[in-house]
């Protein structure tokens, strides 16, 4: 593995990293500031676990991309899948539009990065 200097990151790689980190922050913020406060289905264990998994895979994917790991494609594929699932569940529950948008943007960029 080689560490990539921020100045050596391609614009598409930087864009993906930025969206992964933004999704990580949005999922945690929405979970703690909205879901746990709203209670009910928003605080159901399966929803909380999915949001935490989404936040973690986004953070981990960003880190692997920054490290220049050759395993980044596998993480990007999984990140896209989890973000897509999280977006769908958050949309179904309602009231989490920013989280839905962050998850969808991250999923799209990770899917493209996995194919690159």
C-alpha positions as a Markdown table, in Angstrom:
| # | Residue | x | y | z |
|---|---|---|---|---|
| 1 | Unk | 0.0 | 0.0 | 0.0 |
| 2 | Unk | 1.2 | 3.5 | -0.8 |
| 3 | Unk | 0.0 | 6.6 | 0.8 |
| 4 | Unk | -1.4 | 9.1 | -1.7 |
| 5 | Unk | -0.5 | 12.7 | -1.1 |
| 6 | Unk | -3.7 | 14.9 | -1.2 |
| 7 | Unk | -2.1 | 16.8 | -4.1 |
| 8 | Unk | -1.8 | 13.5 | -6.1 |
| 9 | Unk | -5.4 | 12.5 | -5.7 |
| 10 | Unk | -7.4 | 12.7 | -8.9 |
| 11 | Unk | -10.5 | 14.9 | -8.8 |
| 12 | Unk | -12.8 | 11.8 | -9.1 |
| 13 | Unk | -11.0 | 10.1 | -6.2 |
| 14 | Unk | -11.1 | 13.3 | -4.1 |
| 15 | Unk | -14.8 | 13.7 | -4.9 |
| 16 | Unk | -15.5 | 10.1 | -3.8 |
| 17 | Unk | -13.5 | 10.5 | -0.6 |
| 18 | Unk | -15.3 | 13.7 | 0.3 |
| 19 | Unk | -18.7 | 12.2 | -0.3 |
| 20 | Unk | -17.8 | 9.1 | 1.8 |
| 21 | Unk | -16.8 | 11.3 | 4.7 |
| 22 | Unk | -19.9 | 13.5 | 4.3 |
| 23 | Unk | -22.1 | 10.5 | 4.3 |
| 24 | Unk | -20.3 | 9.1 | 7.4 |
| 25 | Unk | -21.0 | 12.4 | 9.2 |
| 26 | Unk | -24.6 | 12.7 | 8.0 |
| 27 | Unk | -25.5 | 9.2 | 9.0 |
| 28 | Unk | -24.1 | 9.7 | 12.5 |
| 29 | Unk | -25.6 | 13.1 | 12.9 |
| 30 | Unk | -29.1 | 12.0 | 11.7 |
| 31 | Unk | -29.0 | 9.0 | 13.9 |
| 32 | Unk | -28.1 | 10.9 | 17.0 |
| 33 | Unk | -30.0 | 14.1 | 16.3 |
| 34 | Unk | -33.1 | 12.8 | 14.6 |
| 35 | Unk | -33.7 | 9.0 | 14.9 |
| 36 | Unk | -32.9 | 8.5 | 18.5 |
| 37 | Unk | -35.0 | 11.6 | 19.4 |
| 38 | Unk | -37.9 | 10.6 | 17.2 |
| 39 | Unk | -38.0 | 7.1 | 18.6 |
| 40 | Unk | -40.4 | 4.4 | 17.3 |
| 41 | Unk | -39.3 | 2.9 | 14.0 |
| 42 | Unk | -36.6 | 5.5 | 13.7 |
| 43 | Unk | -34.9 | 4.0 | 16.7 |
| 44 | Unk | -35.6 | 0.4 | 15.9 |
| 45 | Unk | -32.5 | -1.8 | 16.3 |
| 46 | Unk | -32.3 | -2.9 | 12.7 |
| 47 | Unk | -32.5 | 0.8 | 11.5 |
| 48 | Unk | -29.8 | 1.9 | 14.0 |
| 49 | Unk | -27.5 | -0.9 | 13.0 |
| 50 | Unk | -27.9 | -0.1 | 9.3 |
| 51 | Unk | -27.1 | 3.6 | 9.9 |
| 52 | Unk | -24.1 | 2.7 | 12.0 |
| 53 | Unk | -22.9 | 0.2 | 9.3 |
| 54 | Unk | -23.4 | 2.8 | 6.7 |
| 55 | Unk | -21.4 | 5.4 | 8.6 |
| 56 | Unk | -18.6 | 2.9 | 9.3 |
| 57 | Unk | -18.3 | 1.5 | 5.7 |
| 58 | Unk | -18.2 | 5.1 | 4.4 |
| 59 | Unk | -15.4 | 6.0 | 6.8 |
| 60 | Unk | -13.5 | 2.9 | 6.1 |
| 61 | Unk | -13.8 | 3.3 | 2.3 |
| 62 | Unk | -12.6 | 6.9 | 2.5 |
| 63 | Unk | -9.5 | 5.7 | 4.5 |
| 64 | Unk | -8.7 | 2.9 | 2.1 |
| 65 | Unk | -9.0 | 5.3 | -0.9 |
| 66 | Unk | -6.7 | 7.8 | 0.9 |
| 67 | Unk | -4.2 | 5.0 | 1.5 |
| 68 | Unk | -4.2 | 3.9 | -2.1 |
| 69 | Unk | -5.2 | 0.4 | -1.1 |
| 70 | Unk | -5.6 | -2.1 | -3.9 |
| 71 | Unk | -8.6 | -3.5 | -2.0 |
| 72 | Unk | -10.5 | -0.2 | -2.4 |
| 73 | Unk | -12.8 | -1.6 | -5.2 |
| 74 | Unk | -14.2 | -4.3 | -2.9 |
| 75 | Unk | -14.9 | -1.7 | -0.2 |
| 76 | Unk | -16.4 | 0.7 | -2.8 |
| 77 | Unk | -18.8 | -2.0 | -4.0 |
| 78 | Unk | -19.9 | -2.8 | -0.4 |
| 79 | Unk | -20.2 | 0.9 | 0.4 |
| 80 | Unk | -22.4 | 1.5 | -2.5 |
| 81 | Unk | -24.7 | -1.4 | -1.5 |
| 82 | Unk | -25.0 | -0.4 | 2.1 |
| 83 | Unk | -25.5 | 3.3 | 1.2 |
| 84 | Unk | -28.3 | 2.3 | -1.2 |
| 85 | Unk | -30.0 | 0.2 | 1.4 |
| 86 | Unk | -29.6 | 3.0 | 4.0 |
| 87 | Unk | -31.1 | 5.6 | 1.6 |
| 88 | Unk | -34.1 | 3.4 | 0.9 |
| 89 | Unk | -34.8 | 2.7 | 4.6 |
| 90 | Unk | -34.3 | 6.3 | 5.6 |
| 91 | Unk | -36.6 | 7.5 | 2.8 |
| 92 | Unk | -39.3 | 4.9 | 3.8 |
| 93 | Unk | -39.2 | 6.2 | 7.4 |
| 94 | Unk | -39.3 | 9.8 | 6.3 |
| 95 | Unk | -37.9 | 13.0 | 7.7 |
| 96 | Unk | -34.3 | 12.2 | 6.7 |
| 97 | Unk | -34.0 | 13.9 | 3.3 |
| 98 | Unk | -30.4 | 15.0 | 3.9 |
| 99 | Unk | -29.3 | 11.5 | 4.9 |
| 100 | Unk | -31.1 | 10.0 | 1.9 |
| 101 | Unk | -29.3 | 12.5 | -0.4 |
| 102 | Unk | -25.9 | 11.9 | 1.2 |
| 103 | Unk | -26.3 | 8.1 | 1.0 |
| 104 | Unk | -27.4 | 8.2 | -2.7 |
| 105 | Unk | -24.5 | 10.5 | -3.7 |
| 106 | Unk | -22.0 | 8.3 | -1.9 |
| 107 | Unk | -23.5 | 5.1 | -3.4 |
| 108 | Unk | -23.3 | 6.5 | -6.9 |
| 109 | Unk | -19.7 | 7.7 | -6.6 |
| 110 | Unk | -18.6 | 4.5 | -4.9 |
| 111 | Unk | -20.2 | 2.4 | -7.6 |
| 112 | Unk | -18.4 | 4.3 | -10.2 |
| 113 | Unk | -15.1 | 4.1 | -8.3 |
| 114 | Unk | -15.4 | 0.3 | -7.9 |
| 115 | Unk | -15.6 | 0.0 | -11.7 |
| 116 | Unk | -12.7 | 2.4 | -12.4 |
